[in-house]
Amino acid sequence: MKILAIALITVLAFFTACSSDDDDQTQSKSRTLRYELTGNFSGSNSIAAYTTASGGTVTEQITSLPWSKEITFDSSVVGANLVVSGAGGSLGQQVTMVIKRGGNTLGTPITATVDMAGTFTISSPVIIF
């Protein structure tokens, strides 16, 4: 699981790299994202890796569903995402991710289904500010 967490952090860091080319764009959209996870996953070994308000990355243990995280990002952060993985579940269980920006749902919910090994991985698209 430790290797999975390191891999998730690496992927997350890649997608949240900053660029100074975007400094002159106006910030007309909300910089607050809310990630919501629901489902029937019963495993006890789930982690979330996500972009922090300042643009770094962090991992957090998820103890049960439903779970949510709301983050208001600093003006220097140009993109954010969330990757969640879990183990110890039962085949066919599901986890659904909803992303909200400024209270409005972005896109359609994303659902992952637990595989024969009892694991799942779900990732949000990179949200650009």
BELSULWO-V102216 format. One record per helix or strand of 2 or more residues. SS is the DSSP state (helix for helix, strand for strand). FROM is the first residue (numbers start at 0). TO is the last residue. If there is no record, write none. Layout:
# BELSULWO-V102216
ss=SS from=FROM to=TO
ss=SS from=FROM to=TO
This chain:
# BELSULWO-V102216
ss=helix from=1 to=14
ss=helix from=19 to=21
ss=strand from=31 to=38
ss=strand from=44 to=50
ss=strand from=56 to=61
ss=strand from=66 to=71
ss=strand from=78 to=79
ss=strand from=81 to=86
ss=strand from=93 to=100
ss=strand from=103 to=112
ss=strand from=119 to=122
ss=strand from=126 to=127
